Amino acid sequence: MPSDDSAPLAKQVLSPLAECALDTERHVASAGWDQSPRLFAIARNSDLLAREPGLAGQLRGADPSAYSTVEQEGLPQTSNIESLLRQLAWPAEVDGVALALERIVVPPEAERDLPENPEAAAEALAAHPDRADVRLLVAVLRDGESICLLRQRAHDTDDKVAVGKDIAPGLVHALQVTLDD
C-alpha cells in the first residue's frame, strides 16, 4: 500500500533510520536553541551491545535491529562545518552518522547587496526582519539511505518537524563522504 505523505508521522511506518533520526532530533531539541553543531555516530543496537555490554541498561527493551546514536563530544568549534566534515572518517563499526546544526534562512532577495566582509554579511542576514531560525538534523547510513529533518524556531513543536530526503542535499553528500572506505 503506498504511504500517504500527508498522514501524521505516528501513523506512517518509518524506517529504522527515520526512527533513529526522529529520536535524535527530539533529544537535540530538548536542549533548546542556540546550540553548536552536534555530531552523532549511528550504530545498530545489537552491535552496540556486543561491543559495549555496559550499555545493556540503557538499551534494555530496545529493538536489536534498530539504530541508536552516540554523541561525539568535544566537537571543535568551527565557522565552516564543511571543512570539519572533510577531516572526518568513521571506523567500519559505525553504520552511519547524524549531524544537527542551526542555520538562518532568509528570502533570496535578502542576499542581494550584502557587505563583502563575511562577518558583516552574517550580521546583516541575522538582523534581517524576514529571517527564520531553523535546525537541521541530517542522518545517513553507509548503504546510502538518508533522511533530513527541519525544525523552525517559530514552529518549535515535535509535530511541526519537516521530514524529507532532499532538504539538505549538500550536507547529505558531505556526511556520506565521511563514511566512504
PLY file of the C-alpha trace (Angstrom):
ply
format ascii 1.0
element vertex 181
property float x
property float y
property float z
element edge 180
property int vertex1
property int vertex2
end_header
0.00 0.00 0.00
1.51 3.39 -0.92
2.20 5.69 2.01
0.22 8.88 2.36
2.85 11.58 2.94
0.20 13.81 4.48
-0.54 11.28 7.24
0.89 12.09 10.66
4.28 10.50 11.25
2.89 8.38 14.06
0.62 6.60 11.58
3.32 6.01 8.97
5.68 3.07 9.05
9.13 4.56 9.48
12.44 3.02 8.56
14.88 2.26 11.39
16.97 5.26 10.25
13.94 7.57 10.32
13.00 6.39 13.83
16.59 6.94 15.00
16.76 10.40 13.38
13.46 11.48 14.95
14.59 10.32 18.39
17.91 12.14 17.97
16.22 15.32 16.73
13.92 15.34 19.77
16.93 14.80 22.03
18.71 17.78 20.45
15.53 19.89 20.60
15.19 19.21 24.32
18.34 21.32 24.88
16.74 24.40 23.29
18.09 26.75 20.66
21.41 28.49 20.00
23.43 25.26 20.14
26.70 24.48 18.46
26.64 21.71 15.83
26.24 18.23 17.33
27.64 15.10 15.70
26.45 11.52 16.31
27.68 8.09 15.27
24.87 5.70 14.32
25.12 2.00 15.19
22.75 -0.94 15.26
21.66 -1.77 18.82
22.74 -5.42 18.60
26.24 -4.33 17.52
26.43 -1.71 20.29
25.56 -4.33 22.91
28.10 -6.79 21.53
30.90 -4.19 21.65
29.77 -2.33 24.79
27.99 -4.67 27.23
27.87 -1.81 29.73
25.12 -0.22 27.62
22.70 -3.07 28.38
20.82 -0.96 30.93
20.35 1.94 28.53
19.28 -0.31 25.66
17.04 -2.60 27.72
13.88 -3.24 25.70
15.29 -1.62 22.55
14.81 -3.42 19.25
18.16 -5.13 18.47
17.75 -4.36 14.76
17.05 -0.65 15.37
19.68 2.09 15.41
20.91 4.31 18.22
23.10 7.37 18.12
26.18 8.03 20.20
27.07 11.71 20.51
30.64 12.61 19.64
31.56 15.07 22.34
34.35 17.59 22.04
33.49 18.65 18.51
35.80 21.59 17.75
34.19 24.99 17.27
34.12 25.93 13.61
32.53 28.53 11.39
32.76 26.16 8.43
31.14 22.79 9.11
32.06 21.53 5.63
35.79 21.87 6.34
35.33 19.99 9.62
33.45 17.18 7.87
36.24 16.82 5.29
38.54 15.84 8.17
36.30 13.06 9.49
36.39 9.34 8.82
34.46 6.65 10.63
35.55 3.09 11.50
33.66 0.16 9.97
31.75 -0.39 13.25
29.84 2.85 12.63
26.79 2.26 10.44
26.07 5.92 9.85
26.36 9.48 11.03
23.97 12.26 12.03
24.62 15.97 12.32
22.40 18.58 13.93
23.09 22.23 13.21
21.28 25.53 13.27
21.06 27.93 10.37
19.48 31.26 9.47
17.24 31.19 6.42
16.33 34.41 4.59
14.40 35.14 1.41
16.62 35.18 -1.72
16.32 38.95 -2.12
17.93 39.42 1.31
21.19 38.10 -0.11
21.49 40.92 -2.62
23.79 43.81 -1.78
25.41 42.09 1.19
28.69 43.51 2.50
31.87 41.88 1.15
33.16 41.14 4.64
31.80 37.69 5.70
31.27 38.76 9.33
29.39 41.90 8.28
27.32 39.85 5.82
26.41 37.35 8.55
25.39 40.21 10.85
23.22 41.74 8.11
21.48 38.42 7.48
20.97 37.79 11.21
19.34 41.23 11.55
17.04 40.77 8.52
13.36 41.14 9.54
12.30 38.09 7.46
14.93 35.72 8.81
13.93 32.32 10.12
15.97 30.22 12.51
16.00 26.53 11.66
17.69 23.40 12.95
18.61 20.63 10.54
19.27 17.07 11.53
20.73 15.06 8.68
21.35 11.31 9.07
22.99 8.96 6.57
23.91 5.29 6.53
26.76 3.56 4.73
24.29 1.95 2.32
23.26 5.41 1.09
19.94 5.74 2.93
19.46 9.26 4.26
16.89 11.46 5.92
16.71 15.16 6.75
14.63 16.80 9.47
13.98 20.52 9.74
12.62 22.31 12.82
11.79 26.02 12.74
12.16 28.11 15.85
8.87 29.85 15.03
7.06 26.48 14.97
9.03 24.64 17.67
6.91 21.55 18.30
7.58 17.90 17.50
4.54 17.71 15.22
5.86 20.57 13.04
9.21 18.97 12.14
9.54 18.63 8.37
10.90 15.31 7.13
12.37 14.64 3.69
15.28 13.30 1.73
16.16 16.41 -0.28
16.05 19.18 2.33
19.86 19.49 2.52
21.43 17.53 -0.37
24.88 19.11 0.07
25.01 18.13 3.71
23.77 14.60 2.93
26.64 14.24 0.44
29.23 15.71 2.84
28.20 13.26 5.58
28.13 10.32 3.17
31.73 11.07 2.16
32.80 10.71 5.81
31.59 7.08 5.66
33.40 6.15 2.45
36.02 3.45 2.96
0 1
1 2
2 3
3 4
4 5
5 6
6 7
7 8
8 9
9 10
10 11
11 12
12 13
13 14
14 15
15 16
16 17
17 18
18 19
19 20
20 21
21 22
22 23
23 24
24 25
25 26
26 27
27 28
28 29
29 30
30 31
31 32
32 33
33 34
34 35
35 36
36 37
37 38
38 39
39 40
40 41
41 42
42 43
43 44
44 45
45 46
46 47
47 48
48 49
49 50
50 51
51 52
52 53
53 54
54 55
55 56
56 57
57 58
58 59
59 60
60 61
61 62
62 63
63 64
64 65
65 66
66 67
67 68
68 69
69 70
70 71
71 72
72 73
73 74
74 75
75 76
76 77
77 78
78 79
79 80
80 81
81 82
82 83
83 84
84 85
85 86
86 87
87 88
88 89
89 90
90 91
91 92
92 93
93 94
94 95
95 96
96 97
97 98
98 99
99 100
100 101
101 102
102 103
103 104
104 105
105 106
106 107
107 108
108 109
109 110
110 111
111 112
112 113
113 114
114 115
115 116
116 117
117 118
118 119
119 120
120 121
121 122
122 123
123 124
124 125
125 126
126 127
127 128
128 129
129 130
130 131
131 132
132 133
133 134
134 135
135 136
136 137
137 138
138 139
139 140
140 141
141 142
142 143
143 144
144 145
145 146
146 147
147 148
148 149
149 150
150 151
151 152
152 153
153 154
154 155
155 156
156 157
157 158
158 159
159 160
160 161
161 162
162 163
163 164
164 165
165 166
166 167
167 168
168 169
169 170
170 171
171 172
172 173
173 174
174 175
175 176
176 177
177 178
178 179
179 180
